[in-house]
Amino acid sequence: METLLNDFSPGLFVMQIVILIILLFLMKKFAWKPILKSLDERETGIEDALKAAENARKEMQNLHADNAKLLKEARAERDAIMKSAREIQEKMISEAKEDAKEVTSKLIENAQASIQQEKQAALAEIKKSVAELSIGIAESVIKKELSNKNDQLELVENILKDITLN
């Protein structure tokens, strides 16, 4: 340290201080402003990025809320459509049952009418057959008693009117 003090020169010291002041002045004029400007720009950029991130977070929350709302609406619409489909299905089934009942009752009515017609036809045929048979028998029995055929037919018809068939 003594050598340092021995080599000390006040002129050199003043010169170094002047150079330091000039250097500080030049740094302030040419380097300090751009450095501060760069720092301010960086700070502004970071603040803008934070604001953008906050906005993006808010927008994501809004989108999430919108998605949840749309999902809820879609589920409600799906439920409504399913309910409507079930109602339509039940209506179609009940209509089909009613139609089937109507068709069945018509078929039964037609079958009963057909049976009744067949029964009437059969009874008429039986009556005719019985009448013919009775006429044949009566003709052979009464042939000797009645001379004319008209008298025979009149007698048989009177007898058949008295007899009822079930």
DSSP file with accessible surface (Angstrom, degrees, kcal/mol):
  #  RESIDUE AA STRUCTURE BP1 BP2  ACC     N-H-->O    O-->H-N    N-H-->O    O-->H-N    TCO  KAPPA ALPHA  PHI   PSI    X-CA   Y-CA   Z-CA
    1    1 A M     >        0   0  172      0, 0.0     4,-1.7     0, 0.0     5,-0.2   0.000 360.0 360.0 360.0 -31.2    0.0    0.0    0.0
    2    2 A E  H  >  +     0   0  149      1,-0.2     4,-2.2     2,-0.2     5,-0.2   0.843 360.0  54.2 -63.7 -36.5    2.9    2.3    0.6
    3    3 A T  H  > S+     0   0   98      1,-0.2     4,-1.9     2,-0.2    -1,-0.2   0.859 105.3  54.6 -67.0 -31.9    4.0    2.0   -3.0
    4    4 A L  H  4 S+     0   0  121      1,-0.2     4,-0.3     2,-0.2    -1,-0.2   0.900 110.3  45.4 -66.7 -40.7    0.6    3.0   -4.0
    5    5 A L  H >< S+     0   0  125     -4,-1.7     3,-0.6     1,-0.2    -2,-0.2   0.826 111.7  52.3 -72.6 -32.5    0.8    6.2   -1.9
    6    6 A N  H 3< S+     0   0  124     -4,-2.2    -1,-0.2     1,-0.2    -2,-0.2   0.857 110.1  48.2 -71.2 -33.5    4.3    6.9   -3.1
    7    7 A D  T 3< S+     0   0  126     -4,-1.9    -1,-0.2    -5,-0.2    -2,-0.2   0.469  85.3 122.4 -84.9  -1.7    3.1    6.7   -6.7
    8    8 A F    <   -     0   0  119     -3,-0.6    -3,-0.0    -4,-0.3    -4,-0.0  -0.430  40.0-173.4 -67.8 133.6    0.1    8.9   -6.1
    9    9 A S     >  -     0   0   51     -2,-0.2     4,-2.3     1,-0.1     5,-0.2  -0.987  20.1-151.9-130.2 121.9    0.0   12.0   -8.2
   10   10 A P  H  > S+     0   0   88      0, 0.0     4,-2.5     0, 0.0     5,-0.2   0.877  97.6  53.2 -63.5 -34.0   -2.7   14.7   -7.7
   11   11 A G  H  > S+     0   0   50      2,-0.2     4,-2.4     1,-0.2     5,-0.2   0.925 110.1  46.6 -66.3 -42.5   -2.6   15.8  -11.3
   12   12 A L  H  > S+     0   0   95      2,-0.2     4,-2.6     1,-0.2    -1,-0.2   0.908 111.6  53.0 -64.8 -38.4   -3.2   12.3  -12.5
   13   13 A F  H  X S+     0   0   97     -4,-2.3     4,-2.2     1,-0.2    -2,-0.2   0.928 110.8  45.3 -64.1 -45.0   -6.0   11.9   -9.9
   14   14 A V  H  X S+     0   0   86     -4,-2.5     4,-2.7     1,-0.2    -1,-0.2   0.914 112.5  52.3 -64.6 -40.9   -7.8   15.1  -11.1
   15   15 A M  H  X S+     0   0  110     -4,-2.4     4,-2.5    -5,-0.2    -2,-0.2   0.913 109.2  48.7 -62.8 -41.3   -7.4   14.0  -14.7
   16   16 A Q  H  X S+     0   0  112     -4,-2.6     4,-2.6     2,-0.2    -1,-0.2   0.886 111.0  50.6 -66.7 -37.8   -8.9   10.6  -13.9
   17   17 A I  H  X S+     0   0   68     -4,-2.2     4,-2.8     2,-0.2    -2,-0.2   0.920 111.1  48.8 -67.2 -40.5  -11.8   12.3  -12.1
   18   18 A V  H  X S+     0   0   66     -4,-2.7     4,-2.9     2,-0.2     5,-0.2   0.933 112.4  47.9 -63.6 -43.1  -12.4   14.6  -15.1
   19   19 A I  H  X S+     0   0  102     -4,-2.5     4,-3.1     1,-0.2    -2,-0.2   0.913 111.8  50.7 -64.2 -39.4  -12.3   11.6  -17.4
   20   20 A L  H  X S+     0   0   96     -4,-2.6     4,-3.0     2,-0.2    -2,-0.2   0.924 111.2  47.7 -64.3 -42.1  -14.7    9.8  -15.1
   21   21 A I  H  X S+     0   0  102     -4,-2.8     4,-2.8     2,-0.2    -2,-0.2   0.927 114.0  46.9 -65.0 -43.2  -17.1   12.8  -15.1
   22   22 A I  H  X S+     0   0   88     -4,-2.9     4,-3.0     2,-0.2     5,-0.2   0.930 113.0  49.5 -63.3 -41.9  -16.9   13.1  -18.9
   23   23 A L  H  X S+     0   0   93     -4,-3.1     4,-2.7    -5,-0.2    -2,-0.2   0.927 111.9  47.9 -64.1 -41.0  -17.4    9.3  -19.2
   24   24 A L  H  X S+     0   0  105     -4,-3.0     4,-2.7     2,-0.2    -2,-0.2   0.907 112.5  49.6 -65.1 -41.3  -20.4    9.5  -16.9
   25   25 A F  H  X S+     0   0  126     -4,-2.8     4,-2.6     2,-0.2    -2,-0.2   0.932 113.3  45.6 -62.2 -46.4  -21.8   12.5  -18.9
   26   26 A L  H  X>S+     0   0   76     -4,-3.0     4,-3.2     2,-0.2     5,-0.7   0.893 113.2  50.4 -63.8 -39.7  -21.3   10.6  -22.2
   27   27 A M  I  X>S+     0   0   88     -4,-2.7     5,-4.4    -5,-0.2     4,-1.5   0.906 112.0  48.2 -65.4 -39.9  -22.9    7.5  -20.7
   28   28 A K  I  <>S+     0   0  137     -4,-2.7     5,-0.9     3,-0.2    -2,-0.2   0.920 117.6  41.1 -65.4 -42.6  -25.8    9.5  -19.4
   29   29 A K  I  <5S+     0   0  117     -4,-2.6    -2,-0.2    -5,-0.2    -1,-0.2   0.917 132.9  17.3 -72.3 -45.8  -26.3   11.2  -22.8
   30   30 A F  I  <5S+     0   0  132     -4,-3.2    -3,-0.2    -5,-0.2    -2,-0.2   0.779 136.3  23.7-102.7 -30.7  -25.7    8.3  -25.1
   31   31 A A  I  X<S+     0   0   33     -4,-1.5     4,-2.1    -5,-0.7    -3,-0.2   0.787 112.0  59.9-107.2 -36.8  -26.1    5.1  -23.1
   32   32 A W  I  ><S+     0   0  133     -5,-4.4     4,-2.8     1,-0.2     5,-0.2   0.928 105.7  48.2 -64.6 -45.5  -28.2    5.8  -20.0
   33   33 A K  H  ><S+     0   0  143     -5,-0.9     4,-3.2    -6,-0.3     5,-0.2   0.937 113.3  46.1 -63.2 -47.4  -31.3    6.9  -22.0
   34   34 A P  H  > S+     0   0   68      0, 0.0     4,-2.8     0, 0.0    -1,-0.2   0.905 113.8  50.0 -63.1 -35.4  -31.3    4.0  -24.3
   35   35 A I  H  X S+     0   0   87     -4,-2.1     4,-2.6     2,-0.2    -2,-0.2   0.946 114.7  43.2 -66.7 -46.6  -30.8    1.6  -21.4
   36   36 A L  H  X S+     0   0   69     -4,-2.8     4,-3.0     2,-0.2    -1,-0.2   0.904 114.4  51.1 -63.3 -40.9  -33.7    3.2  -19.4
   37   37 A K  H  X S+     0   0  130     -4,-3.2     4,-2.9    -5,-0.2    -2,-0.2   0.922 111.1  48.3 -61.4 -42.9  -35.8    3.2  -22.6
   38   38 A S  H  X S+     0   0   66     -4,-2.8     4,-2.5    -5,-0.2    -2,-0.2   0.918 112.6  48.2 -63.8 -41.5  -35.0   -0.4  -23.1
   39   39 A L  H  X S+     0   0   96     -4,-2.6     4,-2.8     2,-0.2    -2,-0.2   0.910 112.4  48.9 -64.9 -42.5  -35.9   -1.2  -19.5
   40   40 A D  H  X S+     0   0   92     -4,-3.0     4,-3.1     2,-0.2    -2,-0.2   0.919 112.1  48.8 -62.3 -43.1  -39.1    0.8  -19.7
   41   41 A E  H  X S+     0   0  116     -4,-2.9     4,-2.8     2,-0.2    -2,-0.2   0.913 112.3  48.4 -62.5 -40.3  -40.0   -1.0  -23.0
   42   42 A R  H  X S+     0   0  174     -4,-2.5     4,-2.6     2,-0.2    -2,-0.2   0.922 112.4  48.4 -65.7 -43.0  -39.3   -4.3  -21.3
   43   43 A E  H  X S+     0   0  108     -4,-2.8     4,-2.7     2,-0.2    -2,-0.2   0.931 113.4  47.7 -62.9 -42.7  -41.4   -3.4  -18.3
   44   44 A T  H  X S+     0   0   69     -4,-3.1     4,-3.0     1,-0.2    -2,-0.2   0.913 111.5  50.8 -63.8 -42.0  -44.2   -2.3  -20.6
   45   45 A G  H  X S+     0   0   40     -4,-2.8     4,-2.5     2,-0.2    -2,-0.2   0.910 111.2  47.7 -61.7 -42.1  -43.9   -5.5  -22.5
   46   46 A I  H  X S+     0   0   85     -4,-2.6     4,-2.7     2,-0.2    -2,-0.2   0.926 112.8  48.6 -65.6 -43.5  -44.1   -7.6  -19.4
   47   47 A E  H  X S+     0   0   87     -4,-2.7     4,-2.8     2,-0.2    -2,-0.2   0.921 112.8  48.3 -61.9 -43.3  -47.1   -5.6  -18.1
   48   48 A D  H  X S+     0   0   87     -4,-3.0     4,-3.0     2,-0.2    -2,-0.2   0.901 111.4  50.0 -62.4 -40.8  -48.8   -6.0  -21.5
   49   49 A A  H  X S+     0   0   60     -4,-2.5     4,-2.7     2,-0.2    -2,-0.2   0.906 111.3  48.6 -64.5 -40.4  -48.1   -9.7  -21.5
   50   50 A L  H  X S+     0   0  116     -4,-2.7     4,-2.6     2,-0.2    -2,-0.2   0.915 112.9  47.7 -65.4 -41.1  -49.5  -10.0  -17.9
   51   51 A K  H  X S+     0   0  128     -4,-2.8     4,-3.0     2,-0.2    -2,-0.2   0.919 112.6  49.1 -64.1 -42.6  -52.6   -8.1  -19.0
   52   52 A A  H  X S+     0   0   55     -4,-3.0     4,-2.8     2,-0.2    -2,-0.2   0.905 111.6  49.3 -63.5 -40.5  -52.9  -10.3  -22.1
   53   53 A A  H  X S+     0   0   59     -4,-2.7     4,-2.7     2,-0.2    -2,-0.2   0.915 112.0  48.4 -64.8 -41.3  -52.5  -13.4  -19.9
   54   54 A E  H  X S+     0   0   73     -4,-2.6     4,-2.8     2,-0.2    -2,-0.2   0.926 113.2  47.7 -64.3 -43.1  -55.2  -12.1  -17.5
   55   55 A N  H  X S+     0   0   95     -4,-3.0     4,-2.9     2,-0.2    -2,-0.2   0.906 112.0  49.6 -62.8 -42.2  -57.5  -11.3  -20.4
   56   56 A A  H  X S+     0   0   52     -4,-2.8     4,-2.8     2,-0.2    -2,-0.2   0.908 110.8  50.3 -63.8 -39.6  -56.9  -14.8  -21.9
   57   57 A R  H  X S+     0   0  111     -4,-2.7     4,-2.4     2,-0.2    -2,-0.2   0.938 112.7  46.5 -63.5 -44.6  -57.6  -16.3  -18.4
   58   58 A K  H  X S+     0   0  102     -4,-2.8     4,-2.7     2,-0.2    -2,-0.2   0.912 113.2  49.3 -62.6 -42.5  -60.9  -14.3  -18.2
   59   59 A E  H  X S+     0   0  120     -4,-2.9     4,-3.2     2,-0.2    -2,-0.2   0.902 109.6  51.7 -65.5 -37.4  -61.8  -15.3  -21.8
   60   60 A M  H  X S+     0   0  124     -4,-2.8     4,-2.8     2,-0.2    -1,-0.2   0.906 110.3  49.2 -64.1 -39.3  -61.0  -18.9  -21.0
   61   61 A Q  H  X S+     0   0  106     -4,-2.4     4,-2.8     2,-0.2    -2,-0.2   0.923 112.6  47.7 -63.8 -43.7  -63.3  -18.7  -18.0
   62   62 A N  H  X S+     0   0   98     -4,-2.7     4,-3.1     2,-0.2    -2,-0.2   0.918 113.2  47.9 -62.1 -44.2  -66.0  -17.1  -20.2
   63   63 A L  H  X S+     0   0   76     -4,-3.2     4,-3.2     2,-0.2    -2,-0.2   0.904 111.7  50.4 -62.7 -39.6  -65.5  -19.8  -22.8
   64   64 A H  H  X S+     0   0  141     -4,-2.8     4,-2.6     2,-0.2    -2,-0.2   0.926 112.3  46.7 -64.1 -43.1  -65.7  -22.5  -20.1
   65   65 A A  H  X S+     0   0   55     -4,-2.8     4,-2.7     2,-0.2    -2,-0.2   0.915 113.8  48.6 -63.7 -42.7  -68.9  -20.9  -18.7
   66   66 A D  H  X S+     0   0   83     -4,-3.1     4,-3.2     2,-0.2    -2,-0.2   0.909 111.5  49.8 -63.0 -42.7  -70.3  -20.7  -22.3
   67   67 A N  H  X S+     0   0   98     -4,-3.2     4,-2.8     2,-0.2    -2,-0.2   0.909 111.5  48.5 -62.1 -41.9  -69.3  -24.3  -22.9
   68   68 A A  H  X S+     0   0   54     -4,-2.6     4,-2.6     2,-0.2    -2,-0.2   0.916 113.1  48.0 -64.4 -40.9  -71.0  -25.4  -19.7
   69   69 A K  H  X S+     0   0  127     -4,-2.7     4,-2.8     2,-0.2    -2,-0.2   0.931 113.4  47.0 -64.5 -45.9  -74.1  -23.4  -20.7
   70   70 A L  H  X S+     0   0  102     -4,-3.2     4,-2.9     2,-0.2    -2,-0.2   0.899 112.2  50.7 -62.5 -39.5  -74.2  -24.9  -24.2
   71   71 A L  H  X S+     0   0   87     -4,-2.8     4,-2.6    -5,-0.2    -2,-0.2   0.922 111.2  48.1 -64.1 -42.2  -73.7  -28.3  -22.7
   72   72 A K  H  X S+     0   0  158     -4,-2.6     4,-2.5     2,-0.2    -2,-0.2   0.926 113.5  47.3 -63.6 -44.4  -76.5  -27.8  -20.3
   73   73 A E  H  X S+     0   0   98     -4,-2.8     4,-2.9     2,-0.2    -2,-0.2   0.904 111.7  50.9 -62.9 -42.0  -78.7  -26.5  -23.2
   74   74 A A  H  X S+     0   0   51     -4,-2.9     4,-2.8     2,-0.2    -2,-0.2   0.908 110.9  48.3 -63.8 -40.5  -77.8  -29.4  -25.4
   75   75 A R  H  X S+     0   0  135     -4,-2.6     4,-2.8     2,-0.2    -2,-0.2   0.915 112.2  48.8 -65.0 -42.2  -78.6  -31.9  -22.6
   76   76 A A  H  X S+     0   0   58     -4,-2.5     4,-2.5     2,-0.2    -2,-0.2   0.922 113.3  47.3 -63.1 -42.1  -81.9  -30.2  -22.0
   77   77 A E  H  X S+     0   0  128     -4,-2.9     4,-2.8     2,-0.2    -2,-0.2   0.916 111.7  50.7 -64.9 -41.2  -82.7  -30.3  -25.8
   78   78 A R  H  X S+     0   0  137     -4,-2.8     4,-2.9     2,-0.2    -2,-0.2   0.927 110.9  48.7 -61.3 -44.4  -81.6  -33.9  -25.9
   79   79 A D  H  X S+     0   0   84     -4,-2.8     4,-2.7     1,-0.2    -2,-0.2   0.910 111.7  49.4 -62.5 -40.9  -83.9  -34.7  -23.0
   80   80 A A  H  X S+     0   0   60     -4,-2.5     4,-2.8     2,-0.2    -2,-0.2   0.915 112.3  47.7 -64.1 -42.4  -86.8  -32.8  -24.7
   81   81 A I  H  X S+     0   0   98     -4,-2.8     4,-2.9     2,-0.2    -2,-0.2   0.921 112.5  49.0 -64.9 -42.3  -86.2  -34.7  -28.0
   82   82 A M  H  X S+     0   0   87     -4,-2.9     4,-2.6     2,-0.2    -2,-0.2   0.912 112.1  48.9 -64.0 -41.1  -86.1  -38.0  -26.1
   83   83 A K  H  X S+     0   0  126     -4,-2.7     4,-2.5     2,-0.2    -2,-0.2   0.930 112.6  48.0 -63.0 -45.0  -89.3  -37.2  -24.3
   84   84 A S  H  X S+     0   0   54     -4,-2.8     4,-2.7     1,-0.2    -2,-0.2   0.914 111.4  50.4 -61.8 -42.1  -91.0  -36.2  -27.5
   85   85 A A  H  X S+     0   0   51     -4,-2.9     4,-2.8     1,-0.2    -2,-0.2   0.909 110.5  49.6 -63.8 -40.4  -89.7  -39.4  -29.2
   86   86 A R  H  X S+     0   0  132     -4,-2.6     4,-3.0     2,-0.2    -1,-0.2   0.916 111.5  48.9 -64.3 -42.4  -91.1  -41.5  -26.3
   87   87 A E  H  X S+     0   0  105     -4,-2.5     4,-2.7     2,-0.2    -2,-0.2   0.922 112.6  47.5 -62.5 -43.6  -94.4  -39.7  -26.5
   88   88 A I  H  X S+     0   0   92     -4,-2.7     4,-2.9     2,-0.2    -2,-0.2   0.919 112.5  50.2 -63.3 -41.9  -94.6  -40.3  -30.3
   89   89 A Q  H  X S+     0   0  116     -4,-2.8     4,-2.6     2,-0.2    -2,-0.2   0.937 112.3  46.2 -61.4 -46.6  -93.6  -43.9  -29.8
   90   90 A E  H  X S+     0   0  126     -4,-3.0     4,-2.8     1,-0.2    -2,-0.2   0.905 113.2  50.0 -64.3 -39.3  -96.3  -44.4  -27.2
   91   91 A K  H  X S+     0   0  127     -4,-2.7     4,-2.8     2,-0.2    -2,-0.2   0.926 111.5  48.1 -63.6 -45.1  -98.9  -42.6  -29.4
   92   92 A M  H  X S+     0   0  119     -4,-2.9     4,-2.7     2,-0.2    -2,-0.2   0.908 112.5  49.1 -62.8 -40.7  -97.9  -44.8  -32.4
   93   93 A I  H  X S+     0   0   79     -4,-2.6     4,-2.6     2,-0.2    -2,-0.2   0.935 112.8  46.7 -65.0 -44.8  -98.2  -48.0  -30.3
   94   94 A S  H  X S+     0   0   48     -4,-2.8     4,-2.7     2,-0.2    -2,-0.2   0.910 113.4  49.2 -65.8 -38.9 -101.6  -47.0  -28.9
   95   95 A E  H  X S+     0   0   87     -4,-2.8     4,-3.0     2,-0.2    -1,-0.2   0.912 111.1  50.0 -64.0 -40.5 -102.8  -46.1  -32.4
   96   96 A A  H  X S+     0   0   57     -4,-2.7     4,-2.7     2,-0.2    -2,-0.2   0.908 111.2  49.3 -64.8 -39.8 -101.6  -49.4  -33.7
   97   97 A K  H  X S+     0   0  130     -4,-2.6     4,-2.7     2,-0.2    -2,-0.2   0.924 112.3  47.6 -63.9 -43.9 -103.3  -51.2  -30.8
   98   98 A E  H  X S+     0   0  109     -4,-2.7     4,-2.7     2,-0.2    -2,-0.2   0.918 113.0  48.4 -62.8 -43.8 -106.6  -49.3  -31.6
   99   99 A D  H  X S+     0   0   90     -4,-3.0     4,-3.0     1,-0.2     5,-0.2   0.910 111.8  49.8 -61.2 -42.5 -106.3  -50.0  -35.3
  100  100 A A  H  X S+     0   0   53     -4,-2.7     4,-2.9     2,-0.2    -2,-0.2   0.909 110.8  49.7 -63.9 -40.0 -105.6  -53.7  -34.5
  101  101 A K  H  X S+     0   0  152     -4,-2.7     4,-3.0     2,-0.2    -2,-0.2   0.922 112.4  47.8 -63.7 -42.9 -108.6  -53.8  -32.2
  102  102 A E  H  X S+     0   0   99     -4,-2.7     4,-2.7     2,-0.2    -2,-0.2   0.934 114.0  46.0 -62.2 -47.1 -110.8  -52.2  -34.9
  103  103 A V  H  X S+     0   0   81     -4,-3.0     4,-2.9     2,-0.2    -2,-0.2   0.924 114.1  49.1 -62.2 -43.3 -109.5  -54.6  -37.6
  104  104 A T  H  X S+     0   0   73     -4,-2.9     4,-2.8    -5,-0.2    -2,-0.2   0.930 111.7  47.9 -62.1 -45.8 -110.0  -57.5  -35.2
  105  105 A S  H  X S+     0   0   52     -4,-3.0     4,-3.0     2,-0.2    -1,-0.2   0.909 112.7  49.4 -64.5 -38.0 -113.6  -56.5  -34.3
  106  106 A K  H  X S+     0   0  124     -4,-2.7     4,-3.1     2,-0.2    -2,-0.2   0.918 111.7  48.8 -64.2 -42.7 -114.4  -56.0  -38.0
  107  107 A L  H  X S+     0   0  109     -4,-2.9     4,-2.8     2,-0.2    -2,-0.2   0.912 112.8  48.0 -62.7 -40.8 -113.0  -59.4  -38.8
  108  108 A I  H  X S+     0   0   85     -4,-2.8     4,-3.1     2,-0.2    -2,-0.2   0.929 113.0  47.9 -64.9 -44.5 -115.0  -60.9  -36.0
  109  109 A E  H  X S+     0   0  117     -4,-3.0     4,-2.9     2,-0.2    -2,-0.2   0.924 113.6  47.6 -60.9 -45.3 -118.1  -59.1  -37.1
  110  110 A N  H  X S+     0   0  105     -4,-3.1     4,-2.9     2,-0.2    -2,-0.2   0.906 112.9  48.8 -62.4 -41.0 -117.6  -60.2  -40.7
  111  111 A A  H  X S+     0   0   48     -4,-2.8     4,-3.0     2,-0.2    -2,-0.2   0.921 112.6  47.8 -65.0 -42.5 -116.9  -63.8  -39.6
  112  112 A Q  H  X S+     0   0  121     -4,-3.1     4,-2.9     2,-0.2    -2,-0.2   0.915 113.2  48.0 -64.3 -41.4 -120.1  -63.8  -37.5
  113  113 A A  H  X S+     0   0   47     -4,-2.9     4,-2.9     2,-0.2    -2,-0.2   0.918 113.1  48.5 -63.5 -42.4 -122.1  -62.3  -40.4
  114  114 A S  H  X S+     0   0   55     -4,-2.9     4,-3.0     2,-0.2    -2,-0.2   0.917 112.0  48.7 -63.3 -42.2 -120.6  -64.9  -42.7
  115  115 A I  H  X S+     0   0  110     -4,-3.0     4,-2.9     2,-0.2    -2,-0.2   0.921 111.9  49.5 -62.5 -42.5 -121.4  -67.7  -40.2
  116  116 A Q  H  X S+     0   0   93     -4,-2.9     4,-2.9     2,-0.2    -2,-0.2   0.917 112.5  47.3 -62.8 -42.6 -125.0  -66.3  -39.8
  117  117 A Q  H  X S+     0   0  134     -4,-2.9     4,-3.1     2,-0.2    -2,-0.2   0.919 113.2  48.2 -64.2 -43.2 -125.4  -66.3  -43.6
  118  118 A E  H  X S+     0   0  126     -4,-3.0     4,-3.1     2,-0.2    -2,-0.2   0.902 112.0  50.3 -63.3 -38.9 -124.0  -69.8  -43.9
  119  119 A K  H  X S+     0   0  111     -4,-2.9     4,-3.1     2,-0.2    -2,-0.2   0.934 112.3  46.5 -63.7 -44.7 -126.3  -70.9  -41.1
  120  120 A Q  H  X S+     0   0  103     -4,-2.9     4,-2.9     2,-0.2    -2,-0.2   0.912 114.1  48.1 -63.0 -42.5 -129.3  -69.3  -42.9
  121  121 A A  H  X S+     0   0   56     -4,-3.1     4,-2.8     2,-0.2    -2,-0.2   0.915 113.0  48.0 -64.1 -41.5 -128.2  -70.8  -46.2
  122  122 A A  H  X S+     0   0   49     -4,-3.1     4,-3.2     2,-0.2    -2,-0.2   0.918 112.6  48.5 -64.8 -42.8 -127.8  -74.2  -44.5
  123  123 A L  H  X S+     0   0   38     -4,-3.1     4,-3.3     2,-0.2    -2,-0.2   0.914 112.1  48.9 -62.4 -42.3 -131.1  -74.0  -42.8
  124  124 A A  H  X S+     0   0   58     -4,-2.9     4,-2.8     2,-0.2    -2,-0.2   0.915 113.0  48.0 -62.8 -40.6 -132.8  -73.0  -46.1
  125  125 A E  H  X S+     0   0  111     -4,-2.8     4,-3.2     2,-0.2    -2,-0.2   0.913 112.9  48.0 -65.2 -42.4 -131.0  -75.9  -47.8
  126  126 A I  H  X S+     0   0   84     -4,-3.2     4,-3.7     2,-0.2     5,-0.3   0.928 112.3  49.1 -63.6 -43.5 -132.1  -78.3  -45.0
  127  127 A K  H  X S+     0   0  120     -4,-3.3     4,-3.1     2,-0.2    -2,-0.2   0.918 113.3  47.3 -60.0 -42.2 -135.7  -76.9  -45.2
  128  128 A K  H  X S+     0   0  115     -4,-2.8     4,-3.0     2,-0.2    -2,-0.2   0.929 114.5  46.0 -63.9 -45.4 -135.6  -77.4  -49.0
  129  129 A S  H  X S+     0   0   55     -4,-3.2     4,-3.1     2,-0.2    -2,-0.2   0.921 115.2  46.8 -63.3 -43.1 -134.2  -80.9  -48.6
  130  130 A V  H  X S+     0   0   54     -4,-3.7     4,-3.8     2,-0.2     5,-0.2   0.912 113.1  50.1 -63.5 -41.8 -136.7  -81.7  -45.9
  131  131 A A  H  X S+     0   0   19     -4,-3.1     4,-3.0    -5,-0.3    -2,-0.2   0.931 113.5  44.6 -62.5 -44.7 -139.5  -80.3  -48.0
  132  132 A E  H  X S+     0   0  112     -4,-3.0     4,-2.8     2,-0.2    -2,-0.2   0.916 116.6  46.3 -64.4 -43.1 -138.4  -82.3  -51.0
  133  133 A L  H  X S+     0   0  113     -4,-3.1     4,-3.0     2,-0.2     5,-0.2   0.925 114.6  47.4 -64.5 -43.7 -138.0  -85.4  -48.9
  134  134 A S  H  X S+     0   0   42     -4,-3.8     4,-3.9     2,-0.2     5,-0.3   0.896 112.3  50.1 -63.4 -39.9 -141.3  -84.8  -47.3
  135  135 A I  H  X S+     0   0   47     -4,-3.0     4,-3.1    -5,-0.2     5,-0.2   0.928 111.1  49.0 -64.1 -42.5 -142.9  -84.2  -50.6
  136  136 A G  H  X S+     0   0   37     -4,-2.8     4,-2.0     2,-0.2    -2,-0.2   0.929 117.1  41.1 -62.1 -44.4 -141.4  -87.4  -52.0
  137  137 A I  H  X S+     0   0   96     -4,-3.0     4,-2.4     2,-0.2    -2,-0.2   0.935 118.3  46.1 -68.4 -46.7 -142.7  -89.3  -49.0
  138  138 A A  H  X S+     0   0   20     -4,-3.9     4,-3.9    -5,-0.2     5,-0.3   0.875 110.3  55.1 -63.6 -36.3 -146.0  -87.6  -48.9
  139  139 A E  H  X S+     0   0   61     -4,-3.1     4,-1.4    -5,-0.3    -1,-0.2   0.930 110.5  44.3 -62.2 -43.9 -146.4  -88.0  -52.6
  140  140 A S  H  < S+     0   0   77     -4,-2.0     4,-0.3    -5,-0.2    -1,-0.2   0.879 119.4  43.2 -70.5 -31.5 -145.9  -91.7  -52.3
  141  141 A V  H  < S+     0   0   93     -4,-2.4     3,-0.5     1,-0.2     4,-0.3   0.909 122.9  35.6 -77.6 -42.0 -148.2  -91.9  -49.3
  142  142 A I  H >X S+     0   0   19     -4,-3.9     4,-3.3     1,-0.2     3,-0.9   0.561  88.5  98.4 -91.8  -4.7 -150.9  -89.6  -50.6
  143  143 A K  T 3< S+     0   0  133     -4,-1.4    -1,-0.2    -5,-0.3    -2,-0.1   0.859  88.0  45.8 -52.5 -35.7 -150.7  -90.6  -54.2
  144  144 A K  T 34 S+     0   0  198     -3,-0.5    -1,-0.3    -4,-0.3    -2,-0.2   0.816 117.3  43.1 -79.1 -30.6 -153.5  -92.9  -53.8
  145  145 A E  T <4 S+     0   0  152     -3,-0.9     2,-0.5    -4,-0.3    -2,-0.2   0.840 112.5  50.1 -84.5 -38.2 -155.6  -90.4  -51.9
  146  146 A L     <  -     0   0   44     -4,-3.3    -1,-0.1    -7,-0.1     3,-0.0  -0.886  58.3-169.2-106.5 135.8 -155.0  -87.2  -53.9
  147  147 A S        +     0   0  120     -2,-0.5     2,-0.3    -3,-0.0    -1,-0.1   0.818  68.2  57.8 -92.4 -28.0 -155.4  -87.2  -57.6
  148  148 A N  S  > S-     0   0   66      1,-0.1     4,-1.2     0, 0.0     3,-0.2  -0.798  71.2-136.9-114.0 149.1 -153.9  -83.9  -58.5
  149  149 A K  H  > S+     0   0  125     -2,-0.3     4,-2.3     1,-0.2     5,-0.2   0.817 100.4  60.6 -73.2 -32.3 -150.4  -82.6  -57.7
  150  150 A N  H  > S+     0   0  116      1,-0.2     4,-2.2     2,-0.2    -1,-0.2   0.903 103.4  51.5 -63.3 -39.5 -151.5  -79.1  -56.7
  151  151 A D  H  > S+     0   0   68     -3,-0.2     4,-2.0     1,-0.2    -1,-0.2   0.896 109.1  51.9 -64.5 -36.5 -153.5  -80.5  -53.8
  152  152 A Q  H  X S+     0   0   22     -4,-1.2     4,-2.3     2,-0.2    -2,-0.2   0.932 109.8  47.7 -65.2 -46.9 -150.5  -82.5  -52.7
  153  153 A L  H  X S+     0   0   60     -4,-2.3     4,-2.5     1,-0.2     5,-0.2   0.900 110.9  51.4 -63.4 -39.8 -148.2  -79.4  -52.7
  154  154 A E  H  X S+     0   0  116     -4,-2.2     4,-2.1    -5,-0.2    -1,-0.2   0.923 109.7  49.9 -65.0 -40.4 -150.7  -77.4  -50.7
  155  155 A L  H  X S+     0   0   67     -4,-2.0     4,-1.9    -5,-0.2    -2,-0.2   0.936 111.9  47.5 -64.2 -44.6 -151.0  -80.1  -48.2
  156  156 A V  H  X S+     0   0    8     -4,-2.3     4,-2.6     1,-0.2     5,-0.2   0.920 110.7  51.7 -65.4 -42.2 -147.2  -80.4  -47.7
  157  157 A E  H  X S+     0   0  111     -4,-2.5     4,-2.0     1,-0.2    -1,-0.2   0.905 108.5  51.2 -64.1 -39.4 -146.8  -76.6  -47.4
  158  158 A N  H  X S+     0   0   76     -4,-2.1     4,-1.1    -5,-0.2    -1,-0.2   0.905 111.3  48.2 -63.1 -39.6 -149.5  -76.5  -44.7
  159  159 A I  H  X S+     0   0   83     -4,-1.9     4,-1.0     1,-0.2     3,-0.3   0.917 110.4  50.9 -67.1 -42.8 -147.7  -79.2  -42.8
  160  160 A L  H  < S+     0   0   51     -4,-2.6     3,-0.2     1,-0.2    -2,-0.2   0.848 104.5  58.0 -66.4 -30.8 -144.3  -77.5  -43.1
  161  161 A K  H  < S+     0   0  152     -4,-2.0    -1,-0.2     1,-0.2    -2,-0.2   0.860 105.0  51.1 -67.2 -32.3 -145.7  -74.2  -41.8
  162  162 A D  H  < S+     0   0  137     -4,-1.1     2,-0.4    -3,-0.3    -1,-0.2   0.774 101.1  73.2 -73.9 -26.8 -146.8  -76.0  -38.7
  163  163 A I     <  -     0   0   98     -4,-1.0     2,-0.4    -3,-0.2     0, 0.0  -0.750  68.1-161.9 -93.2 133.6 -143.3  -77.5  -38.2
  164  164 A T        -     0   0  118     -2,-0.4     2,-0.4     2,-0.0    -3,-0.1  -0.924   5.3-148.8-115.3 139.9 -140.5  -75.1  -37.0
  165  165 A L              0   0   78     -2,-0.4   -42,-0.0   -42,-0.0   -38,-0.0  -0.836 360.0 360.0-105.3 145.2 -136.8  -75.8  -37.3
  166  166 A N              0   0  179     -2,-0.4    -2,-0.0   -43,-0.0    -1,-0.0  -0.675 360.0 360.0 -93.5 360.0 -134.1  -74.6  -34.9
